[in-house]
């Protein structure tokens, strides 16, 4: 396992157990979600949800927007995203 993969796994574990003191914005949640999916799965591989399924549609759009980004780049951006959120939302 590379250093990047190890740091990514540590960051993902932190997020699973994190209880921020402030409410995390939907945009920040979507950014983390999309980067995590791109890093772990790659390009979005599911059909777009219906237009009235707003939450799933937003998640799909965020992930699909990262199409073509390498898993390594997504891992680093996820780590950076979560580090910024840790400061922002303590």
Secondary structure as the mmCIF struct_conf table of DSSP 4:
data_model
#
loop_
_struct_conf.conf_type_id
_struct_conf.id
_struct_conf.beg_label_comp_id
_struct_conf.beg_label_asym_id
_struct_conf.beg_label_seq_id
_struct_conf.end_label_comp_id
_struct_conf.end_label_asym_id
_struct_conf.end_label_seq_id
HELX_RH_AL_P HELX_RH_AL_P1 UNK A 3 UNK A 17
BEND BEND1 UNK A 21 UNK A 22
HELX_LH_PP_P HELX_LH_PP_P1 UNK A 23 UNK A 25
HELX_RH_AL_P HELX_RH_AL_P2 UNK A 26 UNK A 40
TURN_TY1_P TURN_TY1_P1 UNK A 41 UNK A 41
BEND BEND2 UNK A 43 UNK A 43
BEND BEND3 UNK A 46 UNK A 46
HELX_LH_PP_P HELX_LH_PP_P2 UNK A 47 UNK A 50
TURN_TY1_P TURN_TY1_P2 UNK A 51 UNK A 52
HELX_RH_AL_P HELX_RH_AL_P3 UNK A 54 UNK A 64
TURN_TY1_P TURN_TY1_P3 UNK A 65 UNK A 68
HELX_RH_AL_P HELX_RH_AL_P4 UNK A 71 UNK A 89
#
